[in-house]
Amino acid sequence: MLPDPATGGRAAGEPTVTASSAALASETSRAMTKIQIFDVYKTYATRSGRTTALQKVDLDIRENEFIALVGPSGCGKSTLLKLITALIRPSRGKILLGGTLLDKPSRDVGIVFQQPVLMPWRSVLDNVLLPAEILGLDMKEARARAVELLDLVGLGGFENRYPGELSGGMQQRAAICRGLVHDPSVLLMDEPFAALDAMTREDLGFELLRIWERHRKTVVFVTHNIPEAILLADRVVAMSPRPGRIEKVIDVDLPRPRTLDMQFTPAFKAHSDEIRALIRRT
Amino acid sequence: MSDPTTADSALADRASEADDGAEAWVDPERVSLKDVLLPLVTFAVLLLIWEAAVREAKIPAWLLPSPTVIGEAFADWWRELLAHSLVTLYETLAGFALSIALGVPLAVAVVYSPVLQKTIYPILLALQSVPKVAIAPLLALWIGFGAMPKIIVVFLVCFFPIVVATATGLTAVPPALMDLIRSLSATPFQTFVKARFPTAMPHIFVGLKIAITFAVIGAVIGEFVGSESGLGYLILVSSSQSRTPVAFAALVVLTLMSIVLYYAVEFVERLMVPWATKT
């Protein structure tokens, strides 16, 4: 197996899903771990009683790792992502970000949604700069960074255009730049390409990988598209619904840089079959 | 994105995407000659029928003046028409401005305060249900015959649509965008200035456009009840003295004023919320 760039060439096969006690015990694993999810439950009150969206979720996400959460709708993958934004709280358990308890939204996190939700009254550049403005960052530096990011996703020269002038794919590219402009170490993506056509979706996936290779981040990528998850991620977290829980965490055995052709390799097919079987099982 | 592109030609692909986007956007609002001409011709034909019918049936001018007689009234009475128009225009604009100045802040307060939402909103709804025509005489009784009671009637008529539209707009920020803003721990002030208010702007203009069409009516109602000037007064006095052509001329001016004011608001809308008005 080729050295995995996400883990800095660290030997593969290290335990990925660890019990919370084990994760805390090992000083080295703590240093490598970016996000630690311990025994997390999330229940919602509904009209017909309480619904368990997440049940006993334990997951360690390594620094600079690209991790994909996959599962059918209702498996709680978006809920898990939202818990990492700290916009909602777990009903039980806790989440650590960089070793500290996540009890309020962290500025070290960038978010990209399924919809670009750009502000139509702001130019592309000003949209990308929104997080920098809100966080009160040095605008000169932020501007330079925004221009660089836009250039990286092929939106160079579109800085002063308005979202209404861009296609859906271009808007989503701008949204990714917005998620990265304040240089967070974690990028959370909630089905970011689900609203795009298949072709644009592929392009954007590889562009995302290019950005990720340039500016190393911990990426948590939610999708219901199994091939997309395998093609992009270092590890795929297979989740199943009712109640939402982690079935298995799969190390993706594909070298980087990834290419579209890899989806025809036996390794890819094996992963795909395994994940499909896991998340179908209810 | 019709051509089958691969990741290799992503750049070319992007360029074509851009073209698609730009084309859909730059394309100006095209008004063909037919769109303008047809309503004008229809209008002219209607005027001709009116003229012919009045002449043929020998209807006296005090009962129903023909378009040409109304035109003559314009020529003879233009000074009076202008003076009274200015009064009505002043009342309309003052009441409209007042309703914006009070309506928008109230909507903000209602959106941000659950208490106000439970206390003021129902009262507002109840007040809106009171016919303004019925309030006008009371206002005359309390405040007298100056411009103020008319301004208040205009205000009452405009206030409600502006408050409702603004309150709706302030809560129309897409949930995902609110999540993004909250994840950055934005202050309430930042959220208001950067997201809520700009999102509300197109909604506010919907309210303003509804309000401005009511505004002129409000001013005329106020003038009907008791006044010594304004187009409403002119119509009332002219009718009672059987100078019907003058009343019609005043009516035409009122209609024109209403139309011009509406388009003026729309013009300001295009300047202030270009993102919502471009097709």
Interface residues (C-beta under 8 A of the other chain):
Chain A: K82 T85 A86 L87 K104 P105 R107 V109 I111 F113 Q114 Q115 V117 M119 P120 W121 L130 P131 E133 I134 L135 G154 F158 Y162 G164 E165 L166 S167 G169 M170 H182 D197 M199 T200 E202 D203 F206 E207 L260
Chain B: M1 P4 T5 T6 A7 A10 L11 D13 R14 E17 A18 D20 G21 A22 W25 P174 A176 L177 D179 L180 I181 R182 S183 L184 S185 A186 Q190 K194 A195 P198 M201 V273 W275 A276 K278
